Amino acid sequence: MTVAYDGQVFQDIGSWAVEKHGSVSLYARLFASGMKAKWDTRVYVELYAGAGYGKIRGTTKIIAGSPIRALTLEDPFDKYIFCEKNNEFLEALKVRVHRHAPTADVCYVRGDCNEQIGEILDAIPRGSSQNRVLTLCFVDPTDIGVKFETIRKLSGRYMDFLVLLALYMDANRNIDNYVKDDAIKIDEFLGSLNWREKWKTRQLDGTPFPRFLAEEFSNSMGTLTYQPQPFYKMKQVLLPEKNYPLYRLALFSRNPRAYEFWDQVLKYSTDQTKFSWD
């Protein structure tokens, strides 16, 4: 979704972001339309919303980010919640949201999602027998900085998660620092204190650190009654210029129907011109 420069600040993004946004947008489209007749209120949450537009590094091409794409679906969500800690990005996002979807019900949360989780939860409508609420939460950090406690608190609602796992962009590059006994980033990411012992065992069978973290995160989601996902079901996104892996995009849901949608994303997201609604 290419857009024109509007004078507002934008994010500098890699070419790989095109595929990421395409995959997220396709899943959001399936989710929003597929659940429209089954739930009274559908909510879309982004914990790292950004500025709404991004310019592909080394080019003049500007594309719409996931918040704008979610707002302009054929069957839009009933409510949107965007969290962003960069004030300049958040103000630019507000301008763009108003331009693209002036009548949308949008709540903005300023700050780090890990610190503002109470405000985010307060913005999600409470479900009842008269108002069944289902939420899709996209977690799109630039590193493995999202805390599992944040996910745990959100999981108390009826909610699916699309999570970007920055396994190569961050974790693999910083492995020497992250495995130190006094380092807590992975403890907080996995919601676990015993992962180091597991890692020592997995190293012996040749498991790469990114795969180990992805599978441990999936196991942690299982403790919240989400269906753990195998590594091959986590969509790999590569740096196109070098065919180098950057991260995995993983879906976690408590409903088998969600994984039917995700299978379609895995099949069609690299070539969405072949996607059919039939």
N, C-alpha and C positions, 0 to 999 in steps of 0.2 A: 504494500500500500504506500506508494510514493506520494509525498506532499510537497507543497511549495514552502519556501522559507517565509516565516511570518514575523521576523524581527525579534522573536523571543529566544531565550537561551535554549540550546539543545544539547543532548549528550553526544559525545564522540564515541562511536561504537565500531566494533569489528564487523567484517563482512559476514561472519558466522551468525550474527544476530538476525539476519533475514530469515534463516531457517528456524531459529528459535521462535521468533514472533509468528511465523507461519504455523508452526506446530501448536503453539498455545492458542492462537486464534481459531484454528480448526477445532480443537477440543472444546473451547468455549462456545463455539457455534453449535456443535453437537449437543453439548450439555444444556445450553439455554433453550434450544428448540425441543430437544427430546424430553425435557422435564417441565415444559410449559404447562401441559395439561395435567400433570401429576402433583404439582406443588403450588400452593397459593402465592408464595413469595420466593423469588429466586434472587440471591444476593451474590455479587461479585466483589471479592476482596483482593487487593494487591498490597503486600507488605513492603515492597520496595518499588514504588510506582514510577519514580523518575520524572522527567520533564514532559513526557508524552510524545516527543519527537526525538529522533536520533539521526545524526549524519554519519554515513559510512566512511570510516577512516580512509584517507587517500583519494576520495571522490567528492563530487558535489551533490551526490544523491542523499536526500533526506527521506526517511520513512516514518510512518506512524508507529508508535510503540503499542504495547499490549493494552494499556488503558483506553486509548482512542479506538483501537480495533474492537474491544469489548463493548464500547458504547455504541458502535455503529453496526452491530449485528442485525440480521433480519428480524430476530425475535430478541430484543434487548432484555437484559436483566431488569428486575424491578427496583433494585437499589445497588449502588456502587459505593465502595469504601476504599479510598486511596491513602496509604500511609507513605510519607517521604520525609527524611530528616534534613535534606538540603533545601533551605528556604527558597533559594532562587529557582530550583527545579519545580518546587511545589507551586509557586506563583505562576510560572509558565504553564504548568499543567492546568491550573484553574482557567486560564485564558483559553487554552485549546479545548478543554472540555466544554466550556460555554459556547465556543464557536461550533463544534461538531455536534453537540447534543444539549442544546440550551434548556430543554425541559426535563432532562434526566434527574433523578433523585440521587444526588452525590454528596457524600460526606468525606471531608478531608481531615486527616490526622497528621499533625506535624510532629516529627521526631522519630527516634529509633523505635522500630516496631517492638523490640524486646522490652523497651521501657514504657511504651504506650499501649501495651496489650489491654489494659483495663478500658481505655477509651475506645479501642477497636471493638472489643466485646460489647460495650454499651451501645455502639452504633448498629450492631447486628440485631434486627428485630427478634424478639422472643417468640418462639413458636407456640402454638396452641392447637386445640382440636378444630378451631375455626380459622386458624391461619398457620398452615404448615409451611415452615421455612427451610429452604435448602440453600447452602452456600458453597461456592467454588472459591478457593483461596489459592492464588498464585504467589509462590515464594521465590523471588528472583534476586538473590543477593549476588554481589560480585565476588564473594569468598564464602567460607563456611561459617560465617558469623551469625547465622540465625541460631537461636538457642532452642534446644528441644523442649524446654519448659514452655516457651511461647507456643509451639505446636500443640503441646499437651493441653494448655488452657483453651485454645481454640477448638480442640477436638471434643470438647464437652457439648458442642452444637452438632447438628446434622451438617457435616462439611466434608467435601472432597478437597484434596490437596494436590496441586501440581508444584513440584519442588525442583528447582535447579540445584543440582549437586555439583559444586565447583571443585571437582575431584582432581583435575589436572591444572586448572588455572591457579588454584591456591594450594590445596592439600599436598599434591605431589611435589610442588616446587618448595614447599616449606616443611617437608617431612622431618628434617633434622631438628627443627625447632619444636614442632608439634608433639614429637614423641618423648620429649624431656619430661622427667617426673614432675617438675613444677609447672609445666604448661597445662592450661585448663581449657583451651579453645575447643579441642575435640571432646573433652569431658562434657562441655556444655552443648556441643553440637549433637552428640549422641545421647545425652542424658544418661551417661554411664561412666563409672569410675574403674571398671575392670577390663576395658578394651585393650589395654597394653598387653596383658597376659594372653589374650586371644590373638593379638597381632603377632606375638612371638611365635605362636604355634603356626599361624597361617604363613608366616615368612618361610617356614621350613618346607612347605609344599609349593613354594614359588608363587603364591598369590600376590599380585601387584597391590600396592597400598591403596590406590583409588578404588579398585574393586572391593577390597576389604572394607573400606569406609562405606561404600554404597550398600553393601550387604548388611553391615552393622546398623546403618540408618534404617534400612528396611525392617530389620528385626526389632528395632526400637519402635517403629510404627506399629508392629504387630502387638506390642504391649498395650497399645491404645485401641485394640480390636480392629485395626485396619488389616487388610489382607497383605501380608508381606509380598514384595515383588522380586522376582528373580532378576539378576543383572541384565540378562538379554532383553527384558521387557522395558528397561530404562533406555530411552532414546538417546543414542550417541550423537553428539554434534561435533563436527570437526572444523578445524581451521582450514578453509577451502584451499588457500594458497599452498599449504604444506601437507595437507591431509593428516594433520596432527590432532589427536583428541583433546577437547577442551573441557567438556563436562557431560553429564547425563541428565536428562529430563525425566523425572519419575512421577507417576500418578499413584495416589493412595486413596482408596475408597473402601467403604463397607458394603457397597452394593455391586454385585456382579455386572449389572448393566453398564456401569461406568467403564469397566474393562472391555466391554464390547465397543464402546466409543473409542477407547484408547487404541484398540487393535486397528481401527480404521485410521487413526492418526498415524500409527506406525507404518501402515501400508501406503497412505496417500500423501503424507505431509511433504515428502520430497518432490512430489509432482501433483499439486493440487488441481491441475487442469483435468486430471483423470477422475476426480472425486464425483460420485453420483449420489443423489439423495433417494434414488429409487430402491 
